[in-house]
Amino acid sequence: MTQNARWIGAVMALGVLLLGLLLLAGRSGQLDRAATGFDGLRHWLAANGQEARGFAGGYPIDAEAIGLRVLPVFDTMPDFVSDPPRDLREELLDDSERDIGWDILQRKVAAAPTLVILPKWRAGMRLTGVAHPDLLIGDKAVQGLARWALGPGAGLTTNARGGIEAVPLTWSSDGTADRAGQDFVAEIYAPRSAVAPACTPLLGDAVAAYLLRCPIRGAAEGAVSTVFVLTDPDLLNNHGLSLGQNADLAAAVLPALAGTGAVIVDSSTEFWTRTTRVRQPAERSWADLARFFAWPYALIWLGFAALFGLALWRGGVRTRPPLPEATAPQLATVEAEARLLLLSGDRARLLGDYAAQRLAALAEALLGLRAGVAGLRRVLARRAPDLAATLFNAADAMHHLPADIAPAEAQARIRDFEELIERVRHELD
């Protein structure tokens, strides 16, 4: 493949990737602007003086800046990636238009005050713009999400008679028993309500609640401990805001839930929230340190102590201290003796002394100061009998050479003897 062909392939791959991203972004934008989307909610709130904006991900957002996260869920089976529809019928009946994971849902709910909006419509409502009972998502399909958001014992009920109904609702921000608050008449197609014993109804009542405040099970320390749940998205989506007093209800309820913060309509499917909560430093005492020496951690410290003692013994007792270097008089004596032997022509005695000194040095290097040549003979005879016999026979032979041995033969014997020395080092090391 030529260089130009590789460049063309890389450019084509990049183009396909960008096209895929544009298609995904386009589908997400179509969903937000459709009748079942929530793009109109943020514009309506902003027009009524409430800070509101949409968020599709791509950059971190501070949790402190979120007064209320509006989180529409368009996935009936989180963590399950749905296959693309094979025909028009499957596309119309698709009930998971925006896949999201359980972990992402839980992290978003725990990071900032969140209003979770349960799904209600299949994709056919967005594609055709027609509200029909066959395009409603069944209560059982949403039950898993309902149990996660509303707690155990929760149940959903949809009045799927196929028409828009007027639903009188009283908004109470604290869910008090006397239900003192603002009254609205919402208009909803096939209204869906919930019964949730673990939650407090804020819109509706204990028998048919539409907006609830629920505790988050297993909430971590310092995280958000409650979540708001809207059972019917037609109260706040683009289709529902144009009906009855739904828009007035949204303008009254959402700013009250957001407080002084902004309303964020979150359409992202990843976790982009940046938390900056400061943890208080824990109090420390000597008891905390003592725990590291309690059972079974004491075994670890005993092991370290044994290893330290073994290292001391191995480094300071078993092996010898460094040998002092030979002094100048000692070196002069050795050189003078060697010179006298060379001048006298007694090469045999010189070779014999050489062999004896090499054996002594080998024994000292391998076995220590006190072993001596006799110790080297015992150890080597036990480990490698044949090599021991060869080595000491060669050393004895160098003591009985003729005095006028030729220099070439003397060098050959020294070379053979050094090879034996190296074999012994290899064997004992």
C-alpha positions as CSV (number, residue, x, y, z in Angstrom):
1,M,0.0,0.0,0.0
2,T,1.4,3.4,-1.0
3,Q,1.6,6.4,1.3
4,N,-1.2,8.2,-0.6
5,A,-3.5,5.1,-0.3
6,R,-3.0,5.1,3.5
7,W,-3.8,8.8,3.7
8,I,-7.0,8.3,1.7
9,G,-8.0,5.4,3.9
10,A,-7.4,7.4,7.1
11,V,-9.4,10.4,5.7
12,M,-12.3,8.1,4.7
13,A,-12.4,6.4,8.2
14,L,-12.4,9.9,9.9
15,G,-15.3,11.0,7.6
16,V,-17.3,7.9,8.5
17,L,-16.7,8.5,12.2
18,L,-17.8,12.2,11.9
19,L,-20.9,11.2,9.9
20,G,-21.9,8.7,12.6
21,L,-21.5,11.3,15.3
22,L,-23.6,13.8,13.3
23,L,-26.3,11.2,12.8
24,L,-26.4,10.4,16.5
25,A,-26.4,14.1,17.5
26,G,-29.2,14.7,14.9
27,R,-31.3,11.9,16.3
28,S,-30.8,13.1,19.8
29,G,-31.8,16.7,18.7
30,Q,-34.8,15.4,16.9
31,L,-36.0,13.6,20.1
32,D,-35.5,16.7,22.2
33,R,-37.5,18.8,19.7
34,A,-40.2,16.2,19.1
35,A,-43.6,16.1,20.8
36,T,-42.2,13.7,23.4
37,G,-39.1,15.8,24.0
38,F,-38.4,18.5,26.5
39,D,-36.7,21.2,24.5
40,G,-39.6,23.6,25.0
41,L,-39.5,23.2,28.8
42,R,-36.3,25.2,29.2
43,H,-37.5,27.9,26.8
44,W,-40.7,28.2,28.8
45,L,-38.9,28.4,32.2
46,A,-36.5,31.0,30.8
47,A,-39.3,33.1,29.5
48,N,-40.8,33.1,33.1
49,G,-37.6,34.3,34.7
50,Q,-36.2,30.9,35.8
51,E,-32.6,30.2,34.8
52,A,-32.8,27.1,32.7
53,R,-30.7,25.5,29.9
54,G,-30.3,22.2,28.1
55,F,-27.3,20.0,28.5
56,A,-26.3,17.3,26.1
57,G,-22.8,16.4,27.6
58,G,-19.4,17.0,26.2
59,Y,-18.0,19.0,29.1
60,P,-18.0,18.9,32.9
61,I,-20.7,20.8,34.8
62,D,-20.4,21.6,38.5
63,A,-22.9,20.0,40.8
64,E,-23.2,23.3,42.8
65,A,-24.6,25.0,39.7
66,I,-27.5,22.6,39.4
67,G,-30.6,23.6,41.3
68,L,-32.6,20.8,39.7
69,R,-31.6,18.3,37.0
70,V,-34.5,17.4,34.8
71,L,-33.7,13.9,33.6
72,P,-36.1,12.4,31.0
73,V,-35.5,8.7,30.7
74,F,-36.2,7.2,27.2
75,D,-34.9,3.7,28.0
76,T,-37.1,1.0,29.6
77,M,-34.2,-1.4,30.1
78,P,-31.0,0.5,31.2
79,D,-27.7,-1.3,30.6
80,F,-29.3,-3.2,27.7
81,V,-28.2,-1.8,24.3
82,S,-31.2,-2.2,21.9
83,D,-30.7,-3.4,18.4
84,P,-31.5,-1.1,15.5
85,P,-35.1,-1.7,14.2
86,R,-35.3,-4.0,11.2
87,D,-38.5,-2.6,9.7
88,L,-41.0,0.3,10.1
89,R,-43.1,-1.6,12.6
90,E,-40.2,-2.3,14.9
91,E,-39.1,1.4,14.6
92,L,-42.6,2.6,15.5
93,L,-42.8,0.2,18.6
94,D,-39.3,1.0,19.8
95,D,-39.5,1.9,23.5
96,S,-35.8,2.6,24.1
97,E,-34.9,5.6,22.0
98,R,-31.9,6.8,24.1
99,D,-29.9,4.0,25.8
100,I,-28.5,4.8,29.3
101,G,-26.9,2.6,32.0
102,W,-28.0,2.0,35.6
103,D,-24.7,3.3,36.9
104,I,-25.1,6.6,35.0
105,L,-28.6,7.0,36.3
106,Q,-27.6,6.4,39.9
107,R,-24.5,8.7,39.7
108,K,-26.6,11.5,38.3
109,V,-29.3,11.2,40.9
110,A,-26.7,11.1,43.7
111,A,-24.7,14.1,42.4
112,A,-27.4,16.8,42.3
113,P,-31.1,17.3,43.0
114,T,-32.8,15.4,40.2
115,L,-36.3,15.0,38.7
116,V,-36.5,11.6,37.0
117,I,-39.2,11.5,34.3
118,L,-40.3,7.9,33.6
119,P,-40.9,7.0,29.9
120,K,-44.4,6.7,28.5
121,W,-44.3,6.9,24.7
122,R,-42.9,4.6,22.0
123,A,-40.9,6.0,19.1
124,G,-44.1,6.0,17.0
125,M,-45.4,9.1,18.8
126,R,-42.3,11.1,17.8
127,L,-42.3,9.8,14.2
128,T,-46.0,10.2,13.5
129,G,-47.0,13.0,15.9
130,V,-50.2,11.0,16.7
131,A,-51.1,9.9,20.2
132,H,-52.6,6.4,20.2
133,P,-53.0,3.8,22.9
134,D,-50.9,1.3,20.8
135,L,-48.0,3.7,21.1
136,L,-48.0,3.8,24.9
137,I,-45.3,1.9,26.8
138,G,-46.9,-0.7,29.0
139,D,-46.8,-0.3,32.8
140,K,-44.9,-3.6,33.2
141,A,-42.2,-2.4,30.8
142,V,-41.5,0.6,33.1
143,Q,-41.9,-1.3,36.3
144,G,-38.1,-1.9,36.7
145,L,-37.5,1.8,36.5
146,A,-40.4,2.5,38.8
147,R,-39.1,0.2,41.5
148,W,-35.6,1.8,41.3
149,A,-37.0,5.3,41.5
150,L,-40.1,4.9,43.7
151,G,-38.9,2.1,46.0
152,P,-40.3,-1.3,46.9
153,G,-44.1,-1.8,46.7
154,A,-44.5,0.9,44.0
155,G,-47.0,0.4,41.2
156,L,-48.0,2.3,38.1
157,T,-51.5,2.7,36.6
158,T,-52.3,4.1,33.1
159,N,-55.8,5.1,32.1
160,A,-55.4,4.1,28.4
161,R,-58.9,4.9,27.2
162,G,-57.4,6.9,24.4
163,G,-58.3,10.5,25.2
164,I,-57.1,13.6,26.9
165,E,-58.4,13.9,30.4
166,A,-58.6,16.8,32.8
167,V,-56.8,15.9,36.0
168,P,-57.2,18.3,39.0
169,L,-53.9,18.5,40.8
170,T,-52.8,20.3,44.0
171,W,-49.2,21.4,44.2
172,S,-47.7,21.1,47.7
173,S,-44.0,21.6,48.0
174,D,-43.8,19.8,51.3
175,G,-46.5,17.1,50.7
176,T,-48.4,18.0,53.9
177,A,-51.5,16.0,54.8
178,D,-53.9,19.0,54.4
179,R,-52.6,19.5,50.8
180,A,-52.7,23.3,51.1
181,G,-51.2,24.7,48.0
182,Q,-51.9,25.8,44.4
183,D,-54.6,24.0,42.5
184,F,-54.2,23.3,38.7
185,V,-56.2,21.4,36.1
186,A,-53.8,19.5,34.0
187,E,-54.7,17.9,30.7
188,I,-53.0,14.6,30.0
189,Y,-53.5,11.9,27.4
190,A,-54.0,8.5,29.1
191,P,-52.7,9.8,32.5
192,R,-50.3,7.6,34.4
193,S,-50.1,7.8,38.1
194,A,-48.3,5.8,40.8
195,V,-48.8,4.3,44.2
196,A,-45.5,4.5,46.2
197,P,-45.7,3.8,50.0
198,A,-42.1,4.9,50.5
199,C,-42.5,8.4,48.8
200,T,-44.3,11.7,49.5
201,P,-46.8,12.8,46.9
202,L,-46.2,16.4,45.8
203,L,-48.8,16.3,42.9
204,G,-51.7,14.1,43.4
205,D,-52.4,11.9,46.4
206,A,-51.3,8.6,47.9
207,V,-53.7,6.7,45.6
208,A,-52.8,8.5,42.4
209,A,-49.6,10.5,42.6
210,Y,-47.9,12.2,39.6
211,L,-45.0,13.9,41.2
212,L,-43.3,12.3,44.2
213,R,-40.3,12.9,46.5
214,C,-38.6,9.6,47.3
215,P,-35.6,8.6,49.4
216,I,-32.6,7.2,47.6
217,R,-31.8,3.7,48.9
218,G,-28.2,3.3,50.0
219,A,-27.3,6.9,49.5
220,A,-23.7,7.6,50.4
221,E,-22.7,10.0,53.1
222,G,-22.6,13.6,51.7
223,A,-24.6,12.7,48.6
224,V,-28.1,13.7,47.6
225,S,-30.5,11.6,49.7
226,T,-33.8,12.2,47.8
227,V,-35.0,12.2,44.2
228,F,-38.1,13.6,42.6
229,V,-40.0,11.3,40.2
230,L,-42.6,12.4,37.6
231,T,-44.7,9.4,36.5
232,D,-46.2,11.0,33.4
233,P,-44.0,13.0,31.0
234,D,-47.0,14.6,29.3
235,L,-47.1,17.1,32.1
236,L,-43.8,18.7,31.0
237,N,-42.9,17.6,27.5
238,N,-43.4,19.6,24.3
239,H,-46.7,18.0,23.6
240,G,-48.1,18.5,27.2
241,L,-47.0,22.1,27.8
242,S,-49.6,23.3,25.3
243,L,-52.5,21.6,27.1
244,G,-54.6,23.0,29.9
245,Q,-52.7,24.5,32.8
246,N,-49.7,22.3,32.3
247,A,-47.4,25.2,31.5
248,D,-48.5,27.2,34.5
249,L,-48.0,24.1,36.7
250,A,-44.4,23.7,35.3
251,A,-43.7,27.4,35.9
252,A,-44.8,27.0,39.5
253,V,-43.4,23.6,40.4
254,L,-39.9,23.5,38.8
255,P,-38.6,26.8,40.2
256,A,-39.7,25.8,43.7
257,L,-37.8,22.5,43.4
258,A,-34.7,24.2,42.0
259,G,-34.5,26.9,44.7
260,T,-31.8,29.4,43.8
261,G,-30.1,27.2,41.3
262,A,-30.6,26.6,37.6
263,V,-32.9,24.0,36.0
264,I,-30.8,21.8,33.8
265,V,-32.7,19.6,31.2
266,D,-30.1,16.8,30.9
267,S,-30.2,14.8,27.7
268,S,-26.7,13.3,28.1
269,T,-26.2,9.6,28.5
270,E,-22.8,9.8,30.3
271,F,-21.8,11.3,33.7
272,W,-20.5,14.8,33.3
273,T,-21.2,16.2,36.7
274,R,-18.1,17.5,38.6
275,T,-18.5,17.3,42.4
276,T,-16.4,19.5,44.6
277,R,-17.7,18.6,48.1
278,V,-15.0,19.0,50.8
279,R,-14.7,16.2,53.2
280,Q,-13.9,17.0,56.8
281,P,-10.6,15.4,57.9
282,A,-11.2,12.5,60.3
283,E,-9.8,12.6,63.8
284,R,-6.7,10.5,64.2
285,S,-5.4,8.9,67.4
286,W,-2.7,6.4,68.4
287,A,-5.4,3.7,68.4
288,D,-5.6,4.0,64.7
289,L,-1.9,3.2,64.4
290,A,-2.2,0.3,66.9
291,R,-4.7,-1.4,64.6
292,F,-1.9,-2.1,62.2
293,F,-0.1,-4.2,64.8
294,A,-3.2,-6.2,65.9
295,W,-4.0,-9.8,64.7
296,P,-3.6,-10.8,61.9
297,Y,-1.4,-7.9,60.9
298,A,1.1,-8.9,63.6
299,L,2.1,-11.9,61.3
300,I,3.2,-9.4,58.7
301,W,5.4,-7.5,61.1
302,L,6.9,-10.8,62.4
303,G,7.7,-11.8,58.9
304,F,9.5,-8.5,58.3
305,A,11.4,-9.0,61.6
306,A,12.5,-12.5,60.5
307,L,13.5,-11.2,57.1
308,F,15.5,-8.4,58.7
309,G,17.3,-10.8,61.1
310,L,18.1,-13.2,58.2
311,A,19.6,-10.3,56.2
312,L,21.8,-9.3,59.2
313,W,23.0,-12.8,59.7
314,R,23.6,-13.4,56.0
315,G,25.4,-10.1,55.5
316,G,27.3,-9.8,58.8
317,V,27.8,-13.3,60.3
318,R,27.9,-15.9,57.6
319,T,30.1,-14.0,55.1
320,R,33.4,-12.5,56.0
321,P,34.3,-8.9,56.2
322,P,36.2,-7.3,53.3
323,L,39.8,-8.6,53.1
324,P,42.4,-5.9,53.5
325,E,44.4,-5.1,50.5
326,A,47.9,-6.4,50.3
327,T,50.5,-4.0,51.6
328,A,53.4,-2.8,49.6
329,P,56.0,-5.0,51.5
330,Q,53.8,-8.1,50.9
331,L,53.6,-7.4,47.2
332,A,57.3,-6.8,47.0
333,T,58.0,-10.1,48.8
334,V,55.8,-12.0,46.4
335,E,57.4,-10.4,43.3
336,A,60.9,-11.0,44.6
337,E,60.2,-14.7,45.2
338,A,58.7,-15.1,41.8
339,R,61.7,-13.3,40.2
340,L,64.2,-15.5,42.0
341,L,62.4,-18.7,40.8
342,L,62.4,-17.4,37.2
343,L,66.1,-16.5,37.4
344,S,66.9,-20.0,38.8
345,G,65.0,-21.6,35.9
346,D,62.9,-23.7,38.4
347,R,59.7,-23.4,36.5
348,A,58.2,-26.5,38.1
349,R,58.4,-25.1,41.6
350,L,56.9,-21.9,40.4
351,L,54.0,-23.8,38.8
352,G,53.5,-25.8,42.0
353,D,53.3,-22.7,44.1
354,Y,50.9,-21.2,41.6
355,A,48.6,-24.2,41.8
356,A,48.7,-24.2,45.6
357,Q,47.9,-20.4,45.8
358,R,45.1,-20.7,43.3
359,L,43.5,-23.6,45.3
360,A,43.8,-21.6,48.6
361,A,42.3,-18.5,47.0
362,L,39.5,-20.6,45.4
363,A,38.6,-22.2,48.8
364,E,38.6,-18.8,50.5
365,A,36.4,-17.2,47.9
366,L,33.8,-20.0,47.8
367,L,33.8,-21.3,51.4
368,G,35.3,-18.6,53.6
369,L,38.5,-18.0,55.5
370,R,38.5,-21.1,57.7
371,A,37.6,-23.8,55.1
372,G,41.1,-24.2,53.5
373,V,42.0,-26.4,50.7
374,A,41.0,-29.5,52.7
375,G,37.5,-28.1,53.1
376,L,37.3,-27.4,49.4
377,R,38.3,-31.0,48.7
378,R,35.5,-32.4,50.9
379,V,32.8,-30.2,49.5
380,L,33.8,-30.7,45.9
381,A,34.2,-34.5,46.4
382,R,30.6,-34.5,47.7
383,R,29.2,-32.3,45.0
384,A,31.2,-33.4,41.9
385,P,33.6,-36.3,42.6
386,D,34.9,-36.5,39.0
387,L,35.7,-32.8,38.9
388,A,37.3,-32.9,42.3
389,A,39.6,-35.8,41.2
390,T,40.5,-34.0,38.0
391,L,41.3,-30.7,39.8
392,F,43.5,-32.1,42.5
393,N,45.3,-34.5,40.2
394,A,46.2,-31.5,38.0
395,A,47.4,-29.6,41.0
396,D,49.5,-32.5,42.2
397,A,51.0,-33.0,38.7
398,M,52.1,-29.4,38.7
399,H,54.2,-30.1,41.8
400,H,56.1,-32.9,40.1
401,L,57.0,-31.4,36.8
402,P,60.6,-31.4,35.6
403,A,62.5,-28.2,36.5
404,D,63.4,-27.5,32.9
405,I,59.8,-27.7,31.5
406,A,59.3,-25.7,28.3
407,P,57.6,-22.3,28.6
408,A,54.9,-23.4,26.0
409,E,54.0,-26.5,28.0
410,A,53.9,-24.5,31.3
411,Q,51.5,-22.0,29.7
412,A,49.3,-24.9,28.5
413,R,49.1,-26.4,31.9
414,I,48.2,-23.0,33.5
415,R,45.5,-22.6,30.9
416,D,44.1,-26.1,31.6
417,F,44.2,-25.5,35.3
418,E,42.4,-22.2,35.0
419,E,39.6,-23.9,33.1
420,L,39.2,-26.4,35.9
421,I,39.1,-23.5,38.4
422,E,36.2,-21.9,36.4
423,R,34.4,-25.2,36.3
424,V,34.6,-25.5,40.0
425,R,33.3,-21.9,40.5
426,H,30.4,-22.7,38.3
427,E,29.6,-25.9,40.2
428,L,29.8,-24.5,43.7
429,D,28.2,-21.1,42.9
